[in-house]
Amino acid sequence: MQCPSCQHTDSRVLESRSADSGRSVRRRRECLHCEFRFTTYERVETVPITVLKRNGSREAFNRNKLLHGLLRACEKTGLEPSRLEAVVDELELQLQARSGREVASIELGELVLQQLAQMSDVAYVRFASVYRQFQSVSDFVATLEGLSRDPRSKRLAAVV
């Protein structure tokens, strides 16, 4: 490992610990040349996941893009960003565990909605309105009626 201070390549590991819920290893190192201490992270290299878009184009899975969409849908709902990051982590793990390395954006959106249905009805409707490209109030009403019949969404069932 190259020292960020002097670029010397010899270092020793002072300490190693599990990080990122066991998905990486954090190591404290010391350069044997200048004694500068620095931290490195070691992770398993993952195979890239490709998202097949509605228009037929393909793009690399971008966890930050997904997280941004979730954060927007969950604004002012009281859901903690750390909880949303955990959802993205879980979805990414599900996708990595699959035999195929391509996922349709429609399938990805449905996986997100399954998670949101258990967390927040408001966030579910907000995300669905963008993901499903709602064009009218009737699209919202249909989604709300679907939520009221969903056993995972008990809060809305009592209201509608």
Rosetta blueprint (number, residue, H / E / L):
1 M L
2 Q L
3 C L
4 P L
5 S L
6 C L
7 Q L
8 H L
9 T L
10 D L
11 S E
12 R E
13 V E
14 L E
15 E E
16 S E
17 R E
18 S E
19 A E
20 D H
21 S H
22 G H
23 R L
24 S E
25 V E
26 R E
27 R E
28 R E
29 R E
30 E E
31 C E
32 L L
33 H L
34 C L
35 E L
36 F L
37 R E
38 F E
39 T E
40 T E
41 Y E
42 E E
43 R E
44 V L
45 E L
46 T L
47 V L
48 P L
49 I L
50 T E
51 V E
52 L E
53 K L
54 R L
55 N L
56 G L
57 S L
58 R E
59 E E
60 A E
61 F L
62 N L
63 R H
64 N H
65 K H
66 L H
67 L H
68 H H
69 G H
70 L H
71 L H
72 R H
73 A H
74 C L
75 E L
76 K L
77 T L
78 G L
79 L L
80 E L
81 P H
82 S H
83 R H
84 L H
85 E H
86 A H
87 V H
88 V H
89 D H
90 E H
91 L H
92 E H
93 L H
94 Q H
95 L H
96 Q H
97 A H
98 R L
99 S L
100 G L
101 R L
102 E E
103 V E
104 A E
105 S H
106 I H
107 E H
108 L H
109 G H
110 E H
111 L H
112 V H
113 L H
114 Q H
115 Q H
116 L H
117 A H
118 Q H
119 M H
120 S L
121 D H
122 V H
123 A H
124 Y H
125 V H
126 R H
127 F H
128 A H
129 S H
130 V H
131 Y H
132 R L
133 Q L
134 F L
135 Q L
136 S L
137 V H
138 S H
139 D H
140 F H
141 V H
142 A H
143 T H
144 L H
145 E H
146 G H
147 L H
148 S H
149 R H
150 D L
151 P L
152 R L
153 S L
154 K H
155 R H
156 L H
157 A H
158 A L
159 V L
160 V L
